[in-house]
């Protein structure tokens, strides 16, 4: 069934596109269920009909309960009754049950009272919906108006093509005009009916503008988020480069300090060796004094080296602070 409907819709679209090639095909839809849910007269009548149906159901349920009780009583009394009496009572129970089932079919069957009254209740509203759809289609030059509640499968439908609220307003105005008693009330109802028809095009344009505005705002927000993300990425990249440069500078500075310290140690070793060689030329009677001199000379060199290293570090710190 759905495949047939889709095939017919496709065929109608193809034909309409060939006929209306010079202008765009105008399509709209309505939601009959939504309209019926918002018509007060229909809701009130439906509530009354449901109350009546509940009353019928309770009545049938009570009668069926009584039949079931009679069956239980007969089952308990069979031992005391003759076969003729049992057959007679079973026949009476079956007859009463058939009457109840016939009554149930009369009330709730395919052509029962509930179905007929629902049809009678729906027909005036359906006629009003059909008339309102015809008027709007002619005044606004729609090519197709579908019913969302029917078998036609609508996978997506934009709200700006929904005419349900306009159909609902038209039905409400028509109802008010019929209920108006004086000429002034009828004139006011007629004027109220004319105003929305004048503003149909404006309302449609307003909806289109609102959708475009929403799309534009969404695009702007998306672009803003992209710019912020790119800016944050650049910021992180710059911070990483800066950190790398600082690390390289620190390594170079440490390498220079190590080289200078190594050079100073080499010079100290050479000076110590020269001093030792010079001291060995003294007399052997001064052996104890020579050892003391070597130790003093070594301590002196170590102190001088420490002083030079400290001076270099202080100078380097002064440069870094500048």
C-alpha positions as CSV (number, residue, x, y, z in Angstrom):
1,X,0.0,0.0,0.0
2,X,2.8,2.4,0.9
3,X,4.7,1.6,-2.2
4,X,1.6,2.4,-4.3
5,X,1.1,5.7,-2.5
6,X,4.8,6.6,-3.0
7,X,4.5,5.7,-6.7
8,X,1.4,7.9,-7.2
9,X,3.1,10.8,-5.4
10,X,6.1,10.5,-7.6
11,X,4.0,10.4,-10.7
12,X,2.0,13.4,-9.5
13,X,5.2,15.3,-8.9
14,X,6.6,14.5,-12.3
15,X,3.4,15.6,-14.0
16,X,3.2,18.8,-12.0
17,X,6.8,19.6,-12.7
18,X,6.2,19.3,-16.5
19,X,3.0,21.4,-16.3
20,X,4.4,24.1,-14.0
21,X,7.9,24.4,-15.5
22,X,7.6,28.2,-15.7
23,X,6.9,28.5,-12.0
24,X,7.7,26.6,-8.8
25,X,5.3,24.0,-7.6
26,X,3.6,25.1,-4.4
27,X,3.1,22.4,-1.9
28,X,1.7,22.4,1.7
29,X,0.3,19.9,4.2
30,X,-2.2,19.7,7.1
31,X,-2.4,17.5,10.2
32,X,-6.0,16.4,10.6
33,X,-5.4,14.8,14.0
34,X,-3.9,18.1,15.3
35,X,-6.8,20.1,13.9
36,X,-9.4,17.7,15.5
37,X,-7.6,17.8,18.8
38,X,-8.0,21.6,18.9
39,X,-11.6,22.0,17.8
40,X,-13.6,22.4,21.1
41,X,-16.9,21.3,19.6
42,X,-15.4,18.1,18.3
43,X,-13.6,17.4,21.6
44,X,-16.8,18.0,23.6
45,X,-18.9,15.7,21.3
46,X,-16.1,13.1,21.4
47,X,-16.1,13.1,25.2
48,X,-19.9,12.7,25.3
49,X,-19.7,9.8,22.8
50,X,-17.0,8.1,24.8
51,X,-19.1,8.4,27.9
52,X,-22.0,6.8,26.1
53,X,-19.6,4.0,24.8
54,X,-18.4,3.4,28.4
55,X,-22.0,3.1,29.5
56,X,-22.7,0.5,26.9
57,X,-19.6,-1.4,27.8
58,X,-20.5,-1.5,31.5
59,X,-24.0,-2.6,30.6
60,X,-22.8,-5.4,28.4
61,X,-20.2,-6.4,31.0
62,X,-22.8,-6.6,33.7
63,X,-25.1,-8.8,31.6
64,X,-22.3,-11.1,30.7
65,X,-21.3,-11.3,34.3
66,X,-24.9,-12.3,35.2
67,X,-24.8,-15.0,32.5
68,X,-21.5,-16.4,33.9
69,X,-23.0,-16.5,37.4
70,X,-26.1,-18.4,36.1
71,X,-23.7,-21.0,34.5
72,X,-21.9,-21.4,37.8
73,X,-25.2,-21.8,39.7
74,X,-26.4,-24.4,37.2
75,X,-23.1,-26.3,37.5
76,X,-23.5,-26.4,41.3
77,X,-27.2,-27.5,41.1
78,X,-26.9,-30.2,38.4
79,X,-26.8,-33.0,40.9
80,X,-30.3,-31.9,42.2
81,X,-31.9,-31.3,38.8
82,X,-33.4,-33.6,36.2
83,X,-32.0,-33.7,32.7
84,X,-35.0,-31.9,31.2
85,X,-34.5,-29.0,33.7
86,X,-30.8,-28.8,33.0
87,X,-31.4,-28.7,29.2
88,X,-34.0,-26.0,29.6
89,X,-31.9,-23.8,31.8
90,X,-28.9,-24.2,29.5
91,X,-31.1,-23.2,26.6
92,X,-32.2,-20.1,28.4
93,X,-28.7,-19.2,29.3
94,X,-27.5,-19.7,25.6
95,X,-30.5,-17.6,24.4
96,X,-29.7,-14.7,26.9
97,X,-26.0,-14.8,25.9
98,X,-26.9,-14.6,22.2
99,X,-29.1,-11.6,22.9
100,X,-26.2,-9.9,24.8
101,X,-23.8,-10.6,22.0
102,X,-26.2,-9.3,19.4
103,X,-26.6,-6.2,21.5
104,X,-22.8,-5.8,21.6
105,X,-22.6,-6.1,17.9
106,X,-25.3,-3.5,17.5
107,X,-23.4,-1.1,19.6
108,X,-19.8,-1.8,18.7
109,X,-19.9,-3.7,15.4
110,X,-18.6,-2.4,12.0
111,X,-22.0,-0.8,11.3
112,X,-22.9,-0.3,14.9
113,X,-24.2,2.8,16.8
114,X,-20.7,3.8,17.9
115,X,-19.3,3.7,14.3
116,X,-22.3,5.6,12.9
117,X,-22.2,8.3,15.6
118,X,-18.5,8.8,15.1
119,X,-19.0,9.1,11.4
120,X,-21.8,11.6,12.0
121,X,-19.6,13.5,14.4
122,X,-16.6,13.6,12.0
123,X,-18.5,14.4,8.8
124,X,-19.2,18.1,9.6
125,X,-15.6,18.8,10.8
126,X,-14.2,17.0,7.7
127,X,-16.4,19.1,5.5
128,X,-15.2,22.3,7.2
129,X,-11.6,21.1,6.8
130,X,-12.1,20.3,3.2
131,X,-13.8,23.7,2.5
132,X,-11.0,25.6,4.3
133,X,-8.3,23.7,2.4
134,X,-10.1,24.5,-0.9
135,X,-10.3,28.2,-0.1
136,X,-6.7,28.5,1.0
137,X,-5.5,26.5,-2.0
138,X,-7.3,28.8,-4.4
139,X,-6.4,32.0,-2.7
140,X,-2.7,31.2,-2.2
141,X,-2.4,29.2,-5.5
142,X,-1.2,25.9,-4.0
143,X,-0.8,23.0,-6.4
144,X,-0.9,20.2,-3.7
145,X,-2.0,20.0,-0.1
146,X,-1.4,16.7,1.6
147,X,-2.7,15.3,4.9
148,X,0.1,14.3,7.3
149,X,-2.3,11.9,9.1
150,X,-3.1,9.9,6.0
151,X,-1.2,6.9,4.5
152,X,1.2,9.2,2.6
153,X,4.6,8.8,4.2
154,X,6.2,12.1,5.0
155,X,9.8,11.5,6.1
156,X,10.4,15.3,6.6
157,X,8.2,18.4,6.4
158,X,9.3,21.9,7.2
159,X,6.9,23.8,9.6
160,X,6.6,26.7,7.2
161,X,4.6,24.4,4.9
162,X,2.1,23.4,7.6
163,X,-1.3,24.9,7.2
164,X,-2.9,23.2,10.1
165,X,-3.1,26.3,12.3
166,X,-4.6,28.4,9.5
167,X,-7.2,25.7,8.8
168,X,-8.0,25.6,12.5
169,X,-8.4,29.4,12.6
170,X,-10.7,29.2,9.5
171,X,-12.9,26.6,11.2
172,X,-13.1,28.6,14.4
173,X,-14.0,31.8,12.6
174,X,-16.7,29.9,10.5
175,X,-18.1,28.5,13.7
176,X,-18.2,31.9,15.4
177,X,-19.9,33.4,12.3
178,X,-22.6,30.7,12.3
179,X,-23.2,31.2,16.0
180,X,-23.4,35.0,15.7
181,X,-26.9,36.3,16.3
182,X,-26.8,40.0,15.6
183,X,-25.6,41.8,12.4
184,X,-22.7,43.4,14.3
185,X,-21.5,40.0,15.5
186,X,-21.8,38.6,12.0
187,X,-19.9,41.6,10.5
188,X,-17.1,41.3,13.2
189,X,-16.8,37.6,12.5
190,X,-16.6,38.2,8.7
191,X,-13.9,40.9,9.2
192,X,-12.0,38.6,11.5
193,X,-12.1,35.9,8.7
194,X,-10.7,38.3,6.1
195,X,-7.7,39.6,8.0
196,X,-5.6,36.4,8.1
197,X,-6.2,35.8,4.4
198,X,-4.6,39.1,3.6
199,X,-1.6,38.3,5.8
200,X,-1.1,34.8,4.5
201,X,1.8,35.8,2.1
202,X,3.3,38.0,4.8
203,X,3.2,35.2,7.3
204,X,4.9,32.8,4.9
205,X,7.6,35.4,4.1
206,X,8.1,36.0,7.8
207,X,8.6,32.2,8.4
208,X,11.0,32.1,5.5
209,X,13.0,35.0,6.9
210,X,13.1,33.5,10.4
211,X,14.5,30.3,8.9
212,X,17.1,32.1,6.9
213,X,18.0,34.2,10.0
214,X,18.4,31.0,12.1
215,X,20.6,29.5,9.4
216,X,22.7,32.6,9.2
217,X,23.1,32.8,12.9
218,X,24.1,29.1,13.0
219,X,26.7,29.7,10.2
220,X,28.1,32.8,12.1
221,X,28.4,30.8,15.3
222,X,30.1,27.9,13.5
223,X,32.6,30.3,11.9
224,X,33.3,32.0,15.3
225,X,34.0,28.7,16.9
226,X,36.4,27.8,14.0
227,X,38.2,31.1,14.4
228,X,38.5,30.6,18.2
229,X,39.8,27.0,17.6
230,X,42.4,28.2,15.1
231,X,43.5,31.0,17.4
232,X,43.9,28.7,20.3
233,X,45.9,26.3,18.1
234,X,48.3,29.1,17.0
235,X,48.7,30.2,20.6
236,X,49.6,26.7,21.7
237,X,52.1,26.4,18.8
238,X,53.8,29.7,19.6
239,X,54.0,28.7,23.3
240,X,55.7,25.4,22.3
241,X,58.2,27.2,20.1
242,X,59.0,29.7,22.9
243,X,59.5,26.9,25.3
244,X,61.8,25.1,22.9
245,X,63.9,28.2,22.3
246,X,64.3,28.8,26.1
247,X,65.4,25.2,26.5
248,X,68.0,25.5,23.8
249,X,69.3,28.7,25.3
250,X,69.6,27.1,28.7
251,X,71.5,24.1,27.2
252,X,73.9,26.5,25.3
253,X,74.5,28.5,28.5
254,X,75.2,25.4,30.5
255,X,77.6,24.1,27.8
256,X,79.6,27.4,27.9
257,X,79.8,27.2,31.7
258,X,81.0,23.6,31.5
259,X,83.6,24.5,28.8
260,X,84.9,27.4,30.9
261,X,85.1,25.3,34.0
262,X,87.0,22.6,32.2
263,X,89.5,25.2,30.8
264,X,90.0,26.6,34.3
265,X,90.7,23.1,35.7
266,X,93.3,22.4,33.0
267,X,95.1,25.7,33.7
268,X,95.1,25.0,37.5
269,X,96.6,21.6,36.9
270,X,99.3,23.0,34.7
271,X,100.2,25.7,37.3
272,X,100.2,23.1,40.1
273,X,102.5,20.8,38.1
274,X,104.9,23.7,37.4
275,X,105.0,24.7,41.0
276,X,105.7,21.2,42.1
277,X,108.6,20.9,39.6
278,X,110.0,24.1,40.9
279,X,109.7,23.1,44.5
280,X,111.5,19.7,43.8
281,X,114.7,21.7,43.0
282,X,115.0,22.8,46.6
283,X,117.2,21.0,49.0
284,X,116.1,17.7,50.5
285,X,116.5,19.2,54.0
286,X,113.5,21.3,53.3
287,X,111.3,18.3,52.4
288,X,108.7,19.1,55.1
289,X,108.5,22.7,54.1
290,X,108.1,21.8,50.4
291,X,105.0,19.6,51.2
292,X,103.5,22.4,53.1
293,X,104.1,24.8,50.2
294,X,102.5,22.4,47.8
295,X,99.4,22.1,49.9
296,X,99.2,25.8,50.4
297,X,99.7,26.4,46.7
298,X,97.0,23.8,45.8
299,X,94.5,25.4,48.3
300,X,95.3,28.8,46.8
301,X,94.7,27.6,43.3
302,X,91.4,26.0,44.3
303,X,90.3,29.2,45.9
304,X,91.2,31.3,42.8
305,X,89.4,28.8,40.6
306,X,86.3,29.0,42.8
307,X,86.4,32.8,42.7
308,X,86.7,32.8,38.9
309,X,83.9,30.4,38.5
310,X,81.7,32.5,40.8
311,X,82.6,35.7,38.9
312,X,81.7,34.0,35.6
313,X,78.3,32.9,37.0
314,X,77.6,36.3,38.4
315,X,78.5,37.9,35.1
316,X,76.3,35.4,33.2
317,X,73.3,36.1,35.6
318,X,73.7,39.8,35.0
319,X,73.6,39.3,31.2
320,X,70.5,37.1,31.5
321,X,68.7,39.5,33.7
322,X,69.3,42.3,31.1
